[in-house]
Amino acid sequence: MWEFRQPRQALEGFHFSASSFDSNTGSPIGVTSHSRRKPHGCPFSPANRGFPPLESSRHLAHPEGMTTLQLHLFNSLGLVILVVVAILTRATGRRIGGALAGGAALGVVGLGSIVLGEKVGWWHFAITWEPYFLTLLWIDFALCAFIFLLTWRIARRFGWRGLAMVLVLAALLGPLRDYSYMRRFPEWGAYAPGVAPVLAISATYVLFGVVGHGLMRLVAGPARADRLARRAWEATES
């Protein structure tokens, strides 16, 4: 009969009992952090900032975090919404190009805000920091270009006052939207406690609007100087 013995040095100083294990993670108390599996997240994410233990939750349907399948679904939905809004707002090709440019800039700002928030400690997102996944995530942000087709119509009808109202609404509704998503998909990550993450999200949404609509205006020109695209039946009649 074989007898397997552990080296004595490896067991010195460890006296495990029923109370020697963390009830949440199941890991031995006193084991250094480098011996545990690191969370699947941003390399800039600081440890021990009060975030809920993402890996140890028993209620997570997808403990690996945000998946590429989810991003594909959201990107498909975003593309459909973009096409529908472009038709309903009678967007010209130049205006669609401007909206896509604004969406591309929004994607860069979005990814940058995620990294900044991770580094500062406002939030933690369990995402894969690899080129393919980040490209899908950037596309997910960029397909929000339909928002700038709507802000273009608002600017055409109400001017800068309408755009200012949109920014105020974005600052107020942005945190509600993001927190609701995190409650719906808890495996995606967590926000730090306190008011700082809420204010950071509000500021990010305002920055989205300023950068995105500003770049669209730079490409497509002033809203009131642009004509609406002709409807399909109008083009047929002429």
Secondary structure as UniProt FT lines:
FT   HELIX           8..11
FT   TURN            12..13
FT   HELIX           18..20
FT   TURN            23..25
FT   TURN            29..30
FT   HELIX           33..35
FT   TURN            43..44
FT   TURN            54..56
FT   TURN            58..59
FT   TURN            63..64
FT   HELIX           68..88
FT   TURN            89..90
FT   HELIX           93..120
FT   STRAND          123..125
FT   HELIX           131..142
FT   HELIX           143..145
FT   HELIX           146..184
FT   HELIX           186..188
FT   STRAND          189..191
FT   HELIX           196..220
FT   HELIX           223..225
FT   HELIX           232..237
//
